[in-house]
Amino acid sequence: MVEGQAPQETVLSINNEILVVGEDQYFAVSIPLDEGPNLVEILASNTEGQEAYLELLVTYEPVQ
């Protein structure tokens, strides 16, 4: 689960899932992970055209 807060009307692309942040300024999206390393790409754009980009490397190791 990728979740957080951003200003209202921020457009987020999280691994190609498009979200628009609502009045509560909260967002959440479930991202499926494969076993091992996974790249999570986040692009945020505001109404003024400013953008921010972040790459996260998340390693999924199932509990055995």
Secondary structure in CASP SS format (residue, H / E / C, confidence):
PFRMAT SS
TARGET T0000
AUTHOR 0000-0000-0000
METHOD secondary structure of the structure
MODEL  1
M C 1.00
V E 1.00
E E 1.00
G E 1.00
Q E 1.00
A C 1.00
P C 1.00
Q C 1.00
E C 1.00
T C 1.00
V E 1.00
L E 1.00
S E 1.00
I E 1.00
N C 1.00
N C 1.00
E E 1.00
I E 1.00
L E 1.00
V E 1.00
V C 1.00
G C 1.00
E C 1.00
D C 1.00
Q C 1.00
Y E 1.00
F E 1.00
A E 1.00
V E 1.00
S C 1.00
I C 1.00
P C 1.00
L C 1.00
D C 1.00
E C 1.00
G E 1.00
P E 1.00
N E 1.00
L E 1.00
V E 1.00
E E 1.00
I E 1.00
L E 1.00
A E 1.00
S E 1.00
N C 1.00
T C 1.00
E C 1.00
G C 1.00
Q C 1.00
E E 1.00
A E 1.00
Y E 1.00
L E 1.00
E E 1.00
L E 1.00
L E 1.00
V E 1.00
T E 1.00
Y E 1.00
E C 1.00
P C 1.00
V C 1.00
Q C 1.00
END
